[in-house]
Amino acid sequence: MTWHECSEQVCGVKNAIYKKYNNYDIVLSDFNSYFGAPTAPTKVFPTDGCETIPLRPGNHGSWKNVVIMSLLMLVFGLWIRLCMSNNCNCST
């Protein structure tokens, strides 16, 4: 069920009462008693016959990536500051 479908059933109900639970275990038991126990999700992608691509060691947090991301954030911040100033004509 989607969020929109649920909200159509709930929104606009007169004299609706918000039920607050004191702990997660009570919530889970009430949910399971109403909807039934959750089932295990099915696998979307089969794992048989698929190989994973190994990562090269030492390249996960390369200093080059850090420098590039820092420069991008600096340019974006300066662009935002320029657009918010009164002297900028950024719309043309």
N, C-alpha and C positions, 0 to 999 in steps of 0.2 A: 504494500500500500504506500502511496506517495504522501509527502507532507501535505500537498494540496487536498488530496482526498480525505485525509484525517482531519484537516482544519475545517472542511465543509461539514463534518459530522459534529464538531465540537463548538465552533464559533457561533454565537447567536443563541445558545441554549440559555433559557431563562432559569434563574436560581441555581446556576452551576456552582458546585462546591469544589474548591481546590483541596485535594487531599495531600497532605505532607507526610512523608515517611521519615522515621527517625534513623533508619540505617538501611544499607544496601541489601542486606539479606531478606528483609521483609518485602522490599520492592521486588526482588527477584522471585520470591516465593509467590507473591500475588500475581506477577506477570506470568509465571509458569502455570499457575492454577487456572488462569483465564485463557491464555493462548496455547498452552502446552509447552513442554520442554523444548528448548531450541535444538535444532539438528545441526550437525556439522556441515559447514559449507562445502560445496563440491569444488573440485579443482577446475579452474578455468583453463589452464594450460597443462597438458600432460607432461610429466617429467621423464617418461621413458623415451630414450633415444635422443634427448636433448642434452647438449653440452653447454656448460657455462663458459663464458670467456674469462680467462684468468686476468686479474689486474696486475699491471707491472708494479713491482715493489718500489716504494719511495715516491710515487707520482700522485698520490691521493691529494695532498695539500701542497702542491708545488708553489714555490715563492713567486713564480711568474703569474700564476692564477690569482694570488693575493694582490699583486701589484696591479694587474689588469682590473680586478674588481674595485680596488681602492680608487683608481683613476676614473673609472666609470661613475662611481658614487660622487667623486669630487666634481666632475663635469655636470652631472645631473643637478647637484646642489647649487652650483653656480648658475646654471640655466634657470632654475626655479627662482633664485634670488634676483636675477636680471629681469625675469618676467613680472615679478612682484613690485619692481621699482617703478616710480612714476615716469621716468625718462625713457622707458622701453616702449617700442612700438612692435611688439611681438606678434600681433595679429595679422600683419601683412607679409 
